[in-house]
Amino acid sequence: MKYPNLFKPIKIGNTLFRNRIFSAPIGHPDVTLDGNFSDDAIAFYERKAQGGAAAVTLGEAIVDSVYGKRHAFQISLDNQNVFHSLSRLADSVTRHGAAVSIELQHSGMQATPGIVTPGFCTASDIVYGPSDYELDGKKIREMPEEIILEIIEKFARAALFVKNCGFTMVTVHAGHGWLLNQFLAPRLNRRKDKWGGNTENRARFVVEVCNAIHRLCGDDFPVEVRISGSEVLEGGYGIEEGIRIAKALDGYADIIHVSVGGGIGLPNAQLGFSITHPCMFKEDGVNVKYAAEIKKHVKKSAVATVGALSDPAMMEEIIASGKADIVEMARGLVCDPDLPSKARDGRDDEIVRCIRCFACFSDLVKHGGCFCALNPVTNRERTFGRLLPEAKKQKVLVVGGGIGGMQAALTAAENGHEVILCEKSGRLGGRIRCEENVPFKKHLKRYIEQRERLLAKAGVEVRLNTEVTPEYAKSTEADVIIAAIGAVPLIPDIPGIDGANVIGAEEAFLNPAKVKHSALILGAGLVGTELAIYLHGLGKKVQIIEKIAQFNHGSNELHGMAVKSKLAEEGIEVSFSTAAVKIDAGGVWCKTPAGERYYEADTVIYAVGQKPLTEEAMALYDCAAHFYPLGDCVTPGNIGDATAQAMTIARNVGRF
Ligand SMILES: Cc1cc2nc3c(=O)[nH]c(=O)nc-3n(C[C@H](O)[C@H](O)[C@H](O)COP(=O)(O)O)c2cc1C
């Protein structure tokens, strides 16, 4: 076995975990009107158990619907109606040999007053926290002791409830700025009674929750406690306090799960999200150091680490060197639920590594479903698991070797068709290939190379440097044409755009040396802003101008937030409501809200959007019996749009 430590079972309480890889808490707001998990949500969690994780943890289930709810689509564990769906969920995970856990949460100061839970109750208008506080205009009252005691009982009753549903363990959320973390944080907990003051007092709430759960559910029922080992942000508590918290919980929690972040009320709180959920600008395993430090001080409880993990070799080293006893992953398993079984079998090169693009979380917030840009099956397990009528074998010509074209070719081949994939350029990967040397896109480069190997393995005939004209398409005698020919960069109509000092974003990514010293980027979309971060990292002076009054980051709001934070951190200036009027050899004349301004730059780079190659795709529509255009040549979209559409269309071939 390649990773003997990672796959060494561990016994906690009465439970044997088959390896050291846990699926970290992921909330799933796809609940029915009566507050139950949908069948799709159940299938989403089941898939992680099937892929080999030792434990699968459901996120944010609320123990107290009166004072503890943040939003309407959180499961309420004080609602007996959820018994059946939780039982089905527990069964769907444990049948695969994995433990199933659920995160017990109370929002405290972050609760939404008066929130109505589907099919259940309406929350109180009063919001309690450890101490009186004003949070974003919301008045927080100090929680009376009788309510603290009531909530401790609610945590315990929720644990017993899920134990009766078939859950193996629970995960108490005492991190990320939720109620128990608010009690732990010295700046929020200013109480003078036994629930405030020194670390022991501030940790009393969590300790009593652990004790109450063990009392009701038995000492052998594992209780994992998720803490923020450090808030990381300036003004929040640091690792020294994290160590004291962990020492206070040692032996009460069976597992101390060391996450990071929080930051309620801090001026820089918005940066916390990409610390708790490391964005693509942070290195792999960036938060392991906090768990490793805590592990040195914890004697009785097991210690888990989490954050930006997806490399089994790194995870093996974490366990082998004693930095932690357990590694937890959220996005790594959203992207590839089979990561554990592939690592176990030494098939590392088959693991699809998360690019940390935040499509999953942005989709979760926006659409209630945790979809993955690289893995179209995630959160569509039931859709893609459905039996289809048998496919009639077809000859399929896929035109365009970008992300969508590669996915379509692969799926078509896996469904038994004869597939030719033609790509105009000399390499597969499409437009995104130009980013292959960008350090924060290294997992994307790996993904494209992996696709190339998979296409070869699936028997797809790849024809590079091949432009598909209608004549060429007809000559292949394909039954089906899938046109995934993408889009080309829009060139803005500005005097001077054809100057020798002007290049497109793609060229700048490919040849950063063309930017001598300073660049002005036209467009604050994702392409322009990520390019700015890349060039800045190479030591160039970069500025961005944007015509509209805000960033143009599309639907992936959380990645947009990470990009914004990174631009601010690096001091890259973005001027909004600023339109380029004329480009000359020394820079760009712009119209700004304050009048005309000249931006000096030796290189001007346009990144103002894409023009779909619709006409070129349409030229192929009558070259085969069936014609399917997909991806950017229909409407420019993101990677997730392309992979999902490609897999769906390719599966339909020969069937519908
Ligand atoms: C889609 C999504 C939903 C999440 N939901 C929760 C949640 O309900 N509770 C929680 O404590 N953490 C939640 N997390 C945070 C993860 O548990 C994890 O701490 C974080 O994503 C860092 O790990 P990763 O880099 O492996 O994704 C969520 C993360 C993602 C990506």
PDBQT file of the ligand as one rigid body, heavy atoms in Angstrom, charges set to zero:
ROOT
HETATM    1  C1  LIG A 701     -20.015  23.853  -0.495  1.00  0.00    +0.000 C 
HETATM    2  C2  LIG A 701     -19.481  23.927   0.900  1.00  0.00    +0.000 A 
HETATM    3  C3  LIG A 701     -20.344  23.909   1.985  1.00  0.00    +0.000 A 
HETATM    4  C4  LIG A 701     -19.840  23.958   3.287  1.00  0.00    +0.000 A 
HETATM    5  N1  LIG A 701     -20.685  23.886   4.353  1.00  0.00    +0.000 NA
HETATM    6  C5  LIG A 701     -20.189  23.892   5.617  1.00  0.00    +0.000 A 
HETATM    7  C6  LIG A 701     -21.045  23.737   6.737  1.00  0.00    +0.000 A 
HETATM    8  O1  LIG A 701     -22.251  23.580   6.617  1.00  0.00    +0.000 OA
HETATM    9  N2  LIG A 701     -20.464  23.760   7.969  1.00  0.00    +0.000 N 
HETATM   10  C7  LIG A 701     -19.122  23.917   8.146  1.00  0.00    +0.000 A 
HETATM   11  O2  LIG A 701     -18.649  23.899   9.287  1.00  0.00    +0.000 OA
HETATM   12  N3  LIG A 701     -18.303  24.044   7.100  1.00  0.00    +0.000 NA
HETATM   13  C8  LIG A 701     -18.792  24.028   5.856  1.00  0.00    +0.000 A 
HETATM   14  N4  LIG A 701     -17.940  24.111   4.798  1.00  0.00    +0.000 N 
HETATM   15  C9  LIG A 701     -16.490  24.269   5.052  1.00  0.00    +0.000 C 
HETATM   16  C10 LIG A 701     -15.766  22.934   4.916  1.00  0.00    +0.000 C 
HETATM   17  O3  LIG A 701     -16.176  22.019   5.889  1.00  0.00    +0.000 OA
HETATM   18  C11 LIG A 701     -14.242  23.113   5.017  1.00  0.00    +0.000 C 
HETATM   19  O4  LIG A 701     -13.909  23.511   6.308  1.00  0.00    +0.000 OA
HETATM   20  C12 LIG A 701     -13.667  24.135   4.041  1.00  0.00    +0.000 C 
HETATM   21  O5  LIG A 701     -14.291  24.059   2.793  1.00  0.00    +0.000 OA
HETATM   22  C13 LIG A 701     -12.157  23.929   3.859  1.00  0.00    +0.000 C 
HETATM   23  O6  LIG A 701     -11.900  22.636   3.401  1.00  0.00    +0.000 OA
HETATM   24  P1  LIG A 701     -11.621  22.276   1.849  1.00  0.00    +0.000 P 
HETATM   25  O7  LIG A 701     -10.468  23.114   1.420  1.00  0.00    +0.000 OA
HETATM   26  O8  LIG A 701     -11.296  20.809   1.874  1.00  0.00    +0.000 OA
HETATM   27  O9  LIG A 701     -12.843  22.602   1.084  1.00  0.00    +0.000 OA
HETATM   28  C14 LIG A 701     -18.436  24.063   3.494  1.00  0.00    +0.000 A 
HETATM   29  C15 LIG A 701     -17.584  24.080   2.403  1.00  0.00    +0.000 A 
HETATM   30  C16 LIG A 701     -18.084  24.010   1.112  1.00  0.00    +0.000 A 
HETATM   31  C17 LIG A 701     -17.126  24.033  -0.037  1.00  0.00    +0.000 C 
ENDROOT
TORSDOF 0
